[in-house]
Amino acid sequence: MTAPLMMVVIPAITALVGLLGGGSRRWAAALAVAGPFTSLVIAAMIALDEPWTDPLLDSGFASPIQPFPAATVVDGLSISVALMVAFVATLVQVYSVGYMRGEPRYSSYSAFISLFTSAMLAVVVAGDLLILVVGWEVMGLCSYLLIGQHWESAEARQAAVKAFLVTKVGDVGFIIGVIVLIGSTGTSSITDAVRAAAADPTVAVVASSLILLGVLGKSAQFPLHAWLPDAMAGPSPVSALIHAATMVAAGIYVVARLYPMFLAAPEVLTVMAFIACVTMLGAAVIALAQSDLKRVLAWSTVSQLAYMLAALSVGSRDAAIFHLLSHAFFKALLFLAAGVVIHELGTSVIARLGGLRSAMPVTFVTMTVGLLALAGVFPLAGFFSKESVLAAAEHAAQGEGEVSAAVGWLVLVVGVLTVAVTAAYAMRLFVLTWLGERRSSASAHEGPLIMTIPLLVLAVPSVAFGVVILRDSWLSTWITAEATQPLAAVSALGPEALTVVASVIAVVAGGVGWLVARGTVSRALPDDGRAARGFGVDALYDVTTVRPYLWLVRRTAAFDRRVVSRAVAEVGVGTQAAGSTIQQRHRGDVQRYIGVALTSGVVVLVLLLVAVAT
Amino acid sequence: MSDAWLLPTLLVVPLVGAIVMLIAGATAERWATTFGLIVQSIGLAITLLVVANFSLSDAATMQMVVEWSWIPELAVDFRLGVDGISLPLVVLTSLLGWCAAVYTFRHLPEPGRARGFVGLLLLLQVGMVGTFLALDLILFFLFFEVVLIPMWFVIAFWGSGPRRRAANTFILYTVLGSVVMVVGFLIVIVQTGSSNMVELASGLGAEMSSGVQLTAALLILVGLAVKTPMWPLHTWLPDAHTAAPTVGSVLLAGVLLKMGTYGMVRIVLPVLPDAALAVAPFLGAFAVVGILYGAVASYGQNDLKRVIAFSSVGHMGFVLLGISTLSIVGVNAALFGNVAHGLITGLLFFLVGSIKERTGATSFTQLPRALYTTAPRLGFLLGFAAIASLGLPGLAGFWGEFLALVGAYHPLDSGARLFYRVLLVLGAVGMVLAAAYFVRVLRRVGQGEAPPQRFADVRPREWLTWTPLVLLTLVLGLAPIVLLEVTDPSVRVVVESLAGALS
């Protein structure tokens, strides 16, 4: 078995062993960490084995169906994302050992996290569409299982089902898109299928728009985004995993992997740009109005993923992946830090936080780093990656990109506006959580080492990742494997007007956020507004989908009981009559039905004789 | 050594077993289930020998053929054989029969009466295996009918609830269906002068005029469609499943339903190619209605057994859709889907039976919540089976459905391409709807606030029954090629002759 496959299979095996149960909790924890960590080591070994024959195709797996070859792809794109996935997943597993102390279902919980990691890695290294589909869907299942970890509560059950079914709706498109791609190109090898599809505009448009539907579901983009904020019903480390390393990253990654096909479908890119703009700004505004720590972060994920989608829509795969990676580090950091707060205080309601700075200094410092990176403050990772997205939009606005200049302008303007809103909600969250008076009487301490160490580890790339990429290091050559422009644009960024404008806006907005938050707590927490309720998208789901479907279900079940059964019963009315005649003579049912069976046998024999006679 | 003895033995062993049960005295009550398990184990061992003797490189031709003159006046022969289309189903039947024997080992459904029960199951086994081995139309029909009587008794005597009514509906439907079917067979026999399925498939059947073919095909399809069951002929199924004892439901869903779709691939496609081409789009339309209808109706059920029964309507819809594309991928998908559904739905019915045994209920209003807590391993298996059934890639249930849709992208008749693409989209919608009702089941049965009582978790007898089903679901999900390489050569022959008829 080849190294990339081992990277996928090993966490799946540890998951299976964990699920079979047995052994002590210590064993379960060791198993939990061992799976993703082994993948991380393998990923690092592959990475150090540079240069890879580009792209290296390894067929190490019996192909599922004869004409479909199976393969993995090792290139800069897959290896950099795989490193990030395994890195974050390992930290999540370590952190969970502390966070889930006392959890009765720890072994299945950690097994599902390992399986989740395995599935994401399968998507990342997939060189074949079928492997991609398997990883993609198994991830959906794992998100369902983990969001519903505490299934005793109705809220968790509801959130798990919602996540599963909303992403499944997108998957209708995804599955059909994959079938179109396989059917029209005659191959399921991603490289070949994408190359063939890119040469045929019709196939490119149809397949990319269908696959985009699946991406909208997985990456929580409008209108299939509403599952993600609810998904915070799962434990905090699960949120960190879903929001950073797996699941939501998969949607963006798949577009990046199939990118030549999307580039051949400019119409789809334009639609993507509009969706990204709506989601980006809308989710950021909603985040500003949330009254729950994790919900703010969840909506911010929706908004930040829209940046990645926007980068893809203006033709810059590299900027999207850059932001994907840097976002993964600081968002995992933020959720794990939020987890420490929740773990200590037993609540994530912002109105009950505040003044925690001195009680939990490590969490305070690391979460602040995360928030600064999220807001895009120089020189943290988020600054550079977000700048590279905006630079790509600017590039397109000047008419040099794959899409029209108007789309470039749209993305640029909305992107800059969202920078402002992002800075505002990050600042608001910072002030309300850490500064001011304590608003809860619960005693608060720093979390245990096993939880704070992952925070410190994640703080490093949250700070330094952007600088490393910019310094034209080996890492940046991985991300810029494709012949598109953007990271070069970033490198040459310098004191460009755009950067200055964006930074100034961020600082001003952050100041406004500060003032709002420092004013009165109640004014800063408008939790009954339209924005707080996500602008009614849930109600829209309810009216357009859930209710009509349940109505249809009731009607169908009733229809089946009455109409179909009766209609078919009447077809057999003659036989029924014959049966009841026999029944009246002989009360016993056995005789009656042996009678029917014999009668039919006789009928058959008579027919047989007639047939022979003719 | 010649391997010709294998297939007849596969029939003789359970038949002798059934006869022993019939003539054994009352003392046999004590050893009947042991006897049944031994007989089924021998049957399974012989099946494994058949697999070992099967030449994969020659999977398209009939192997281990035996042929005895039987009714020479009618040119009816006793002719058995196995190829890539039938072998997987023979294995499935022997496996599920063995599982049923393990499951009922010293553990019969009410009201006991071991001799009768074991004898009937063995007789059922003769009919089921015979149907998949028969190479003569009349012989096929006889085995097809042999299945009905024991199944009627099993439902009517060992069932629960309105069992008589359910058993009667079942037998009325299927008997009516098969009477119509045999008329179709007779038309074929009279027109061609042969009932030899191999001969008919290799061109003799195609010589009939299109009109005759169409008449025969429609009659035959009615019988097969009732069995499958194809919407709207499915209404016997939920009642039968609800009333049947556990192993009855397992064999009904796991094997009996497959006899219908097997008949289509074995008889209708190769023997009546012109008619198959003509009716395929209609079959596809009914299939997709069944997929959607099964999913929607399933969501509306409040009884575990009925949910699974309606889910079978949907799953068998995918099998029918695969057949209706008449494409290599589609027909392979159908045969794969047959086996996958047999394993997964068989497992589901076993699990529901065990849940009922512990809680005394299958309806959502009476079932206690939180099975994940009250019996964790049982709950885990229910979750596994439900997830496999809703078509998670990586488990067996997915490939049959996915490949049926791939087949619909390129149907054999390229003139109907647009029509089949509509079916493709609707079928994909059906896959999501299936997820909805299974998630509902898990939410209602598996999750929630745990009641104070705990139930016995999975027992050794149950582990033994279910482990092979779980493992095969995993193996076929991770390496579908294991099955596809068996079916593919035979399917290619069938589809190529259809392509010849088309041009």
Interface residues (C-beta under 8 A of the other chain):
Chain A: L19 A62 S63 P64 I65 Q66 L130 V133 V134 W136 E137 V138 L141 Y144 G148 W151 E152 R157 V161 F164 L165 K168 V169 D171 V172 I175 I176 I179 V180 I182 G183 S184 Y549 L552 V553 R554 T556 A557 A558 D560 V564 S565 A567 V568 A569 V571 G572 T575 Q576 G579 D589 V590 Y593 I594 V596 A597 S600 G601 V603 V604 L607 L608 A611 V612 T614
Chain B: E73 L74 F141 E145 L148 I149 W152 A156 R164 A167 N168 T169 I171 L172 Y173 V175 L176 S178 V179 V182 V183 L186 I189 V190 P232 L233 H234 T235 W236 P238 Y293 V296 A297 Y299 G300 Q301 V329 A370 Y372 F380 I387 L392 P393 G394 F398 W399 F402 L403 L405 V406 Y409 H410 L424 V425 A428 V429 M431 V432 A435 A436 V439 R440 R443 G446 Q447 G448 E449 A450 A479 P480 I481 L484 E485 D488
